[in-house]
Amino acid sequence: MADAYVSSLALIDWQSTLGRADGTADSPCACMLARIDRAVDKHPDFIRLPDYVELLEAIGRECRPSALAWSAGLAVGLPFGTDLGRATLGCKSLGTALHWICQYFPLLQDASSLRLDVDEDWTTLSYKILDPAIWPRHEDAMYTLGIYARLIKTAAPEAWGQVQITVEAETEQVNADLASIVQASVVYGGSANMIRFPTAIINAPLNLAPPADPAVLKKLTSELSARKRATPITDRTRQMIYREMNDGCVSQEHIARELGISSRTLRRRLAAENQSFQMLLDECRMQFAALEFRTRKKLSLSDMALKLGYSEHSTFSRAFARWAGMAPQQYRQALAAH
């Protein structure tokens, strides 16, 4: 997958958070602040997503795990200095604000998914980095969820008691009591990092700023279109496969539809980049399976096969042996030995 980047605005936000955390010159937070300062100087606009995530994981290890990241998200809120921030703050309702953030999120961060799913009773905002190689990424998840939790708390503070937080990390991978940090129920080992809240508050008023000029949204739409055109179809397809992987069967027709093109056009454009959909699907399945084996040690082969779209775990086992040169059980044993 091509290098992915995230706006350095997030690093600038962390400068403020770490600066408030501990005033001692040689404290862990002060040391991490110095590291963030160097990163901002070196990357004033965008920083590689893997480097950014590793920085946040280092902060979690050295400072207050997850609590600092969650607090940073709540304190920072939205990227106020950007067109997206101005457009979101000017939304009349919570639902509209979240919709616009999801729509234009690729302008802030590559190779990631932010989506809003609304049903009759519950609405779920889910966030996920679409590159299995970027792991662990728990502190980034807590920071990002904290940002959107602020919007929910602002629009409907009385509803927070009904909120449920889900994180990708398993319980043993998190060195913190997340429920006490977020003041809500927490589910571990999710397919994505999520905030679930009552749909009844989706139209709660926001009105944090005057409505954005229509020209701002037009500019954002133009920038988003340009970003998509500049991204190779191979990368866009790979990211879409990763996004849809947990739902089971991933078909070429479905992925093409999500990309806004026909299956025939997808085949033609992939062929122009010396790729095929099946080649990409096999590659994504292998990378996804490798991540699952590292992070979901109790997951059965049958469940793994279903997540990857196989109806029989024996079919998955043969495919995995073809990819990795060893059976899934041997691969899991080799991981456990290290």
Beta strands, then each sheet from edge to edge (+ up, - down):
strand 1: 5-7
strand 2: 46-48
strand 3: 112-118
strand 4: 122-129
strand 5: 164-166
strand 6: 185-187
strand 7: 193-198
sheet 1: 1+ 2-
sheet 2: 3+ 4- 7+ 5- 6-
end
